[in-house]
Amino acid sequence: MSTRKASLRAAVSYSVAPASPTLYQIETRILAASAAPPRHGAARRRLAPVPRREPLAHAETGDPRPAAGLVLLYPRAGAPHVLLTVRSGDLARHAGQVSLPGGVVEPGETVRDAALREAREEVGLDPAQVRVLGELSILPIAASGFVLHPVVAVTERELRLRPSDGEVSRVLHVPLADLRDPRNTRQGSYWRPGGPILAPYFAVQEERVWGATAMVLAELLAVLAGPTEDP
């Protein structure tokens, strides 16, 4: 077996059975995971760029800046989906990348409040229509000095979204089954000062989902598969 095929197999070794869980099963597993210590670090590491930068501290306070991302699961065409966005190419940070709706936690906000507020600002999501279940593991983002708090929520309602032209160029309704399909987990690379970076990614709807977003989704898949991963 070639090295490339071996590394691809390693990258998707967390993959689970093709059948996607129902929203009820998703809710049950997320609630159980939120009440237990994190157990899915290995799943996230398999989607982490290599080499990874060390987390950066905020330049003014010396502390990482908290950010929140909304991991929203909902039915569409009879199957569970995850909401992602393609960031506007005009943004100063992470332009054109696929991400979760989210952003900086403002003073006085909880991470859950921030995730819902940002989703409303970016895609017009009505917070009253979603039910927050819990949070996944926090994730330091070295490139920006943030610490991401992924907030998981569900809704049984049909989404009626109004993307913000200044922040979002495209909304992606991604079937959970597409993320679970090992054929859609691939290996890429890019260059930055200091050398090449290997960047595993999910290939969905002609987009590459990589970096922090891919790592969060990898943990989500592991949580939904059950407590089988080591920390």
BALOBA-1460 file (C-alpha; in Angstrom, 3 decimals):
// residues 231
<rec num="1" residu="m" x="0.000" y="0.000" z="0.000"/>
<rec num="2" residu="s" x="1.333" y="3.448" z="-0.878"/>
<rec num="3" residu="t" x="2.161" y="6.016" z="1.792"/>
<rec num="4" residu="r" x="-0.553" y="8.309" z="0.456"/>
<rec num="5" residu="k" x="-3.226" y="5.601" z="0.742"/>
<rec num="6" residu="a" x="-2.012" y="4.645" z="4.197"/>
<rec num="7" residu="s" x="-2.210" y="8.226" z="5.428"/>
<rec num="8" residu="l" x="-5.689" y="8.613" z="3.945"/>
<rec num="9" residu="r" x="-6.829" y="5.469" z="5.742"/>
<rec num="10" residu="a" x="-5.436" y="6.824" z="8.985"/>
<rec num="11" residu="a" x="-7.235" y="10.101" z="8.452"/>
<rec num="12" residu="v" x="-10.629" y="8.418" z="8.146"/>
<rec num="13" residu="s" x="-10.230" y="5.606" z="10.633"/>
<rec num="14" residu="y" x="-12.856" y="7.169" z="12.927"/>
<rec num="15" residu="s" x="-15.579" y="6.723" z="10.277"/>
<rec num="16" residu="v" x="-18.725" y="4.957" z="11.371"/>
<rec num="17" residu="a" x="-21.584" y="2.998" z="9.872"/>
<rec num="18" residu="p" x="-23.251" y="4.639" z="6.855"/>
<rec num="19" residu="a" x="-26.648" y="5.050" z="8.540"/>
<rec num="20" residu="s" x="-26.975" y="8.519" z="10.035"/>
<rec num="21" residu="p" x="-28.480" y="8.945" z="13.520"/>
<rec num="22" residu="t" x="-31.888" y="10.514" z="13.972"/>
<rec num="23" residu="l" x="-32.249" y="13.903" z="15.642"/>
<rec num="24" residu="y" x="-33.452" y="12.112" z="18.775"/>
<rec num="25" residu="q" x="-30.321" y="9.953" z="18.807"/>
<rec num="26" residu="i" x="-28.175" y="13.018" z="18.141"/>
<rec num="27" residu="e" x="-29.737" y="14.835" z="21.093"/>
<rec num="28" residu="t" x="-29.264" y="11.847" z="23.407"/>
<rec num="29" residu="r" x="-25.606" y="11.384" z="22.491"/>
<rec num="30" residu="i" x="-24.707" y="15.075" z="22.687"/>
<rec num="31" residu="l" x="-26.330" y="15.394" z="26.112"/>
<rec num="32" residu="a" x="-24.463" y="12.315" z="27.337"/>
<rec num="33" residu="a" x="-21.155" y="13.605" z="25.964"/>
<rec num="34" residu="s" x="-21.663" y="17.026" z="27.552"/>
<rec num="35" residu="a" x="-22.024" y="15.393" z="30.973"/>
<rec num="36" residu="a" x="-18.809" y="13.370" z="30.647"/>
<rec num="37" residu="p" x="-15.100" y="14.241" z="30.325"/>
<rec num="38" residu="p" x="-13.926" y="14.791" z="26.725"/>
<rec num="39" residu="r" x="-13.039" y="11.469" z="25.066"/>
<rec num="40" residu="h" x="-12.559" y="12.327" z="21.422"/>
<rec num="41" residu="g" x="-9.260" y="14.153" z="21.173"/>
<rec num="42" residu="a" x="-7.874" y="11.543" z="18.791"/>
<rec num="43" residu="a" x="-10.642" y="12.235" z="16.278"/>
<rec num="44" residu="r" x="-9.849" y="15.940" z="16.279"/>
<rec num="45" residu="r" x="-6.114" y="15.375" z="15.951"/>
<rec num="46" residu="r" x="-6.618" y="13.330" z="12.793"/>
<rec num="47" residu="l" x="-8.108" y="16.422" z="11.105"/>
<rec num="48" residu="a" x="-5.531" y="18.840" z="12.511"/>
<rec num="49" residu="p" x="-3.079" y="20.561" z="10.141"/>
<rec num="50" residu="v" x="0.510" y="19.328" z="10.553"/>
<rec num="51" residu="p" x="2.609" y="20.890" z="11.911"/>
<rec num="52" residu="r" x="0.300" y="22.864" z="14.188"/>
<rec num="53" residu="r" x="1.217" y="26.241" z="15.592"/>
<rec num="54" residu="e" x="1.271" y="26.764" z="19.322"/>
<rec num="55" residu="p" x="-1.765" y="28.696" z="20.593"/>
<rec num="56" residu="l" x="-1.226" y="32.447" z="20.659"/>
<rec num="57" residu="a" x="-2.125" y="34.662" z="23.579"/>
<rec num="58" residu="h" x="-4.099" y="37.843" z="23.035"/>
<rec num="59" residu="a" x="-1.604" y="40.632" z="22.544"/>
<rec num="60" residu="e" x="-3.209" y="43.023" z="25.034"/>
<rec num="61" residu="t" x="-4.402" y="40.839" z="27.916"/>
<rec num="62" residu="g" x="-2.059" y="37.872" z="27.668"/>
<rec num="63" residu="d" x="-5.080" y="35.565" z="27.590"/>
<rec num="64" residu="p" x="-6.696" y="33.765" z="24.648"/>
<rec num="65" residu="r" x="-9.820" y="35.471" z="23.337"/>
<rec num="66" residu="p" x="-12.991" y="33.363" z="23.619"/>
<rec num="67" residu="a" x="-14.999" y="32.723" z="20.469"/>
<rec num="68" residu="a" x="-18.133" y="30.657" z="19.942"/>
<rec num="69" residu="g" x="-19.213" y="28.562" z="16.972"/>
<rec num="70" residu="l" x="-22.681" y="27.108" z="16.418"/>
<rec num="71" residu="v" x="-22.868" y="23.450" z="15.382"/>
<rec num="72" residu="l" x="-26.495" y="23.302" z="14.251"/>
<rec num="73" residu="l" x="-28.097" y="19.984" z="13.293"/>
<rec num="74" residu="y" x="-31.470" y="19.915" z="11.568"/>
<rec num="75" residu="p" x="-33.556" y="17.795" z="9.176"/>
<rec num="76" residu="r" x="-33.524" y="18.461" z="5.463"/>
<rec num="77" residu="a" x="-34.899" y="16.099" z="2.817"/>
<rec num="78" residu="g" x="-35.478" y="13.545" z="5.564"/>
<rec num="79" residu="a" x="-31.858" y="13.417" z="6.761"/>
<rec num="80" residu="p" x="-29.818" y="15.250" z="9.413"/>
<rec num="81" residu="h" x="-27.696" y="18.137" z="8.151"/>
<rec num="82" residu="v" x="-25.066" y="20.492" z="9.566"/>
<rec num="83" residu="l" x="-25.073" y="24.226" z="8.821"/>
<rec num="84" residu="l" x="-21.820" y="25.701" z="7.500"/>
<rec num="85" residu="t" x="-20.999" y="28.981" z="5.795"/>
<rec num="86" residu="v" x="-18.456" y="30.170" z="3.256"/>
<rec num="87" residu="r" x="-17.002" y="33.375" z="4.606"/>
<rec num="88" residu="s" x="-17.038" y="36.470" z="2.418"/>
<rec num="89" residu="g" x="-13.907" y="37.084" z="0.399"/>
<rec num="90" residu="d" x="-13.876" y="40.677" z="1.680"/>
<rec num="91" residu="l" x="-13.307" y="39.761" z="5.329"/>
<rec num="92" residu="a" x="-9.963" y="40.586" z="6.893"/>
<rec num="93" residu="r" x="-9.618" y="37.202" z="8.601"/>
<rec num="94" residu="h" x="-10.150" y="33.712" z="7.129"/>
<rec num="95" residu="a" x="-11.724" y="35.138" z="3.952"/>
<rec num="96" residu="g" x="-13.334" y="32.559" z="1.681"/>
<rec num="97" residu="q" x="-12.979" y="29.713" z="4.160"/>
<rec num="98" residu="v" x="-15.739" y="27.354" z="5.247"/>
<rec num="99" residu="s" x="-16.679" y="27.836" z="8.871"/>
<rec num="100" residu="l" x="-19.325" y="27.429" z="11.516"/>
<rec num="101" residu="p" x="-21.520" y="30.445" z="12.194"/>
<rec num="102" residu="g" x="-19.844" y="32.206" z="15.086"/>
<rec num="103" residu="g" x="-17.494" y="34.851" z="16.354"/>
<rec num="104" residu="v" x="-16.093" y="36.660" z="19.375"/>
<rec num="105" residu="v" x="-17.772" y="36.315" z="22.767"/>
<rec num="106" residu="e" x="-18.637" y="39.835" z="23.897"/>
<rec num="107" residu="p" x="-18.226" y="40.982" z="27.525"/>
<rec num="108" residu="g" x="-21.153" y="39.768" z="29.624"/>
<rec num="109" residu="e" x="-22.153" y="37.047" z="27.142"/>
<rec num="110" residu="t" x="-22.061" y="33.308" z="27.634"/>
<rec num="111" residu="v" x="-20.576" y="31.246" z="24.821"/>
<rec num="112" residu="r" x="-24.056" y="29.938" z="24.052"/>
<rec num="113" residu="d" x="-25.471" y="33.445" z="23.797"/>
<rec num="114" residu="a" x="-22.593" y="34.455" z="21.530"/>
<rec num="115" residu="a" x="-23.048" y="31.466" z="19.215"/>
<rec num="116" residu="l" x="-26.747" y="32.211" z="18.756"/>
<rec num="117" residu="r" x="-26.189" y="35.941" z="18.330"/>
<rec num="118" residu="e" x="-23.527" y="35.427" z="15.685"/>
<rec num="119" residu="a" x="-25.707" y="32.923" z="13.824"/>
<rec num="120" residu="r" x="-28.526" y="35.463" z="13.767"/>
<rec num="121" residu="e" x="-26.188" y="38.183" z="12.483"/>
<rec num="122" residu="e" x="-24.516" y="36.003" z="9.848"/>
<rec num="123" residu="v" x="-27.384" y="33.922" z="8.457"/>
<rec num="124" residu="g" x="-30.565" y="35.298" z="10.036"/>
<rec num="125" residu="l" x="-31.163" y="32.264" z="12.264"/>
<rec num="126" residu="d" x="-33.961" y="32.791" z="14.785"/>
<rec num="127" residu="p" x="-32.580" y="31.724" z="18.210"/>
<rec num="128" residu="a" x="-36.102" y="30.884" z="19.375"/>
<rec num="129" residu="q" x="-36.243" y="28.076" z="16.815"/>
<rec num="130" residu="v" x="-33.226" y="26.136" z="18.106"/>
<rec num="131" residu="r" x="-32.519" y="24.100" z="21.218"/>
<rec num="132" residu="v" x="-29.002" y="24.197" z="22.635"/>
<rec num="133" residu="l" x="-27.817" y="20.763" z="23.779"/>
<rec num="134" residu="g" x="-24.305" y="21.340" z="25.047"/>
<rec num="135" residu="e" x="-20.745" y="22.050" z="24.047"/>
<rec num="136" residu="l" x="-17.888" y="20.121" z="22.485"/>
<rec num="137" residu="s" x="-14.267" y="20.455" z="23.614"/>
<rec num="138" residu="i" x="-12.728" y="23.908" z="23.454"/>
<rec num="139" residu="l" x="-10.212" y="24.363" z="20.655"/>
<rec num="140" residu="p" x="-7.312" y="26.867" z="20.597"/>
<rec num="141" residu="i" x="-6.868" y="28.485" z="17.165"/>
<rec num="142" residu="a" x="-3.220" y="29.431" z="16.849"/>
<rec num="143" residu="a" x="-3.555" y="31.541" z="13.697"/>
<rec num="144" residu="s" x="-5.849" y="34.069" z="15.381"/>
<rec num="145" residu="g" x="-5.224" y="33.677" z="19.101"/>
<rec num="146" residu="f" x="-8.819" y="32.660" z="19.826"/>
<rec num="147" residu="v" x="-10.136" y="29.731" z="21.827"/>
<rec num="148" residu="l" x="-13.194" y="28.290" z="20.092"/>
<rec num="149" residu="h" x="-16.144" y="27.000" z="22.120"/>
<rec num="150" residu="p" x="-18.318" y="24.811" z="19.830"/>
<rec num="151" residu="v" x="-21.973" y="24.990" z="20.886"/>
<rec num="152" residu="v" x="-24.211" y="22.170" z="19.635"/>
<rec num="153" residu="a" x="-27.886" y="22.822" z="18.947"/>
<rec num="154" residu="v" x="-30.753" y="21.185" z="17.077"/>
<rec num="155" residu="t" x="-33.977" y="22.285" z="15.470"/>
<rec num="156" residu="e" x="-36.803" y="20.285" z="13.974"/>
<rec num="157" residu="r" x="-38.007" y="23.246" z="11.936"/>
<rec num="158" residu="e" x="-37.259" y="24.114" z="8.340"/>
<rec num="159" residu="l" x="-34.531" y="26.727" z="8.228"/>
<rec num="160" residu="r" x="-35.351" y="30.080" z="6.647"/>
<rec num="161" residu="l" x="-32.073" y="31.921" z="6.479"/>
<rec num="162" residu="r" x="-31.032" y="35.395" z="5.349"/>
<rec num="163" residu="p" x="-27.250" y="35.402" z="4.875"/>
<rec num="164" residu="s" x="-25.436" y="38.668" z="5.564"/>
<rec num="165" residu="d" x="-23.857" y="39.927" z="2.343"/>
<rec num="166" residu="g" x="-20.901" y="41.399" z="4.184"/>
<rec num="167" residu="e" x="-20.019" y="38.231" z="6.082"/>
<rec num="168" residu="v" x="-21.289" y="35.188" z="4.187"/>
<rec num="169" residu="s" x="-20.921" y="34.415" z="0.499"/>
<rec num="170" residu="r" x="-22.659" y="31.035" z="0.604"/>
<rec num="171" residu="v" x="-24.631" y="28.843" z="3.010"/>
<rec num="172" residu="l" x="-23.896" y="25.111" z="2.984"/>
<rec num="173" residu="h" x="-26.522" y="22.587" z="4.062"/>
<rec num="174" residu="v" x="-24.226" y="19.582" z="4.560"/>
<rec num="175" residu="p" x="-25.739" y="16.110" z="5.043"/>
<rec num="176" residu="l" x="-24.254" y="14.398" z="8.072"/>
<rec num="177" residu="a" x="-23.867" y="11.331" z="5.865"/>
<rec num="178" residu="d" x="-21.458" y="13.229" z="3.593"/>
<rec num="179" residu="l" x="-19.181" y="14.004" z="6.531"/>
<rec num="180" residu="r" x="-19.329" y="10.381" z="7.689"/>
<rec num="181" residu="d" x="-18.417" y="9.047" z="4.246"/>
<rec num="182" residu="p" x="-14.667" y="8.210" z="4.349"/>
<rec num="183" residu="r" x="-14.366" y="9.035" z="0.652"/>
<rec num="184" residu="n" x="-14.942" y="12.689" z="1.546"/>
<rec num="185" residu="t" x="-12.061" y="12.895" z="4.043"/>
<rec num="186" residu="r" x="-8.946" y="13.801" z="2.089"/>
<rec num="187" residu="q" x="-5.431" y="15.112" z="2.509"/>
<rec num="188" residu="g" x="-4.366" y="18.515" z="1.211"/>
<rec num="189" residu="s" x="-1.493" y="20.917" z="1.724"/>
<rec num="190" residu="y" x="-0.659" y="24.599" z="1.515"/>
<rec num="191" residu="w" x="2.393" y="26.786" z="1.929"/>
<rec num="192" residu="r" x="3.152" y="29.382" z="4.550"/>
<rec num="193" residu="p" x="6.440" y="30.993" z="5.644"/>
<rec num="194" residu="g" x="8.509" y="28.207" z="7.117"/>
<rec num="195" residu="g" x="7.336" y="25.407" z="4.868"/>
<rec num="196" residu="p" x="4.375" y="23.277" z="3.774"/>
<rec num="197" residu="i" x="1.427" y="22.398" z="5.994"/>
<rec num="198" residu="l" x="-0.456" y="19.126" z="5.598"/>
<rec num="199" residu="a" x="-4.150" y="19.879" z="5.961"/>
<rec num="200" residu="p" x="-6.717" y="17.057" z="6.109"/>
<rec num="201" residu="y" x="-10.155" y="18.223" z="5.031"/>
<rec num="202" residu="f" x="-13.730" y="17.216" z="4.325"/>
<rec num="203" residu="a" x="-14.660" y="17.598" z="0.653"/>
<rec num="204" residu="v" x="-18.305" y="18.714" z="0.531"/>
<rec num="205" residu="q" x="-20.262" y="20.616" z="-2.088"/>
<rec num="206" residu="e" x="-17.117" y="21.613" z="-3.994"/>
<rec num="207" residu="e" x="-15.601" y="23.160" z="-0.861"/>
<rec num="208" residu="r" x="-12.770" y="22.161" z="1.472"/>
<rec num="209" residu="v" x="-13.666" y="22.116" z="5.150"/>
<rec num="210" residu="w" x="-10.390" y="22.125" z="7.046"/>
<rec num="211" residu="g" x="-8.657" y="23.561" z="10.109"/>
<rec num="212" residu="a" x="-10.659" y="24.285" z="13.250"/>
<rec num="213" residu="t" x="-14.011" y="23.649" z="11.555"/>
<rec num="214" residu="a" x="-12.931" y="20.202" z="10.357"/>
<rec num="215" residu="m" x="-11.569" y="19.352" z="13.805"/>
<rec num="216" residu="v" x="-14.852" y="20.315" z="15.469"/>
<rec num="217" residu="l" x="-16.828" y="18.246" z="12.961"/>
<rec num="218" residu="a" x="-14.506" y="15.272" z="13.503"/>
<rec num="219" residu="e" x="-15.236" y="15.415" z="17.226"/>
<rec num="220" residu="l" x="-18.956" y="15.694" z="16.497"/>
<rec num="221" residu="l" x="-18.829" y="12.540" z="14.384"/>
<rec num="222" residu="a" x="-16.941" y="10.697" z="17.112"/>
<rec num="223" residu="v" x="-19.455" y="11.779" z="19.755"/>
<rec num="224" residu="l" x="-22.340" y="10.593" z="17.598"/>
<rec num="225" residu="a" x="-20.568" y="7.283" z="17.013"/>
<rec num="226" residu="g" x="-20.282" y="6.642" z="20.749"/>
<rec num="227" residu="p" x="-17.605" y="6.759" z="23.481"/>
<rec num="228" residu="t" x="-14.965" y="4.710" z="21.690"/>
<rec num="229" residu="e" x="-12.107" y="7.191" z="21.332"/>
<rec num="230" residu="d" x="-9.241" y="7.821" z="23.722"/>
<rec num="231" residu="p" x="-8.573" y="11.397" z="24.902"/>
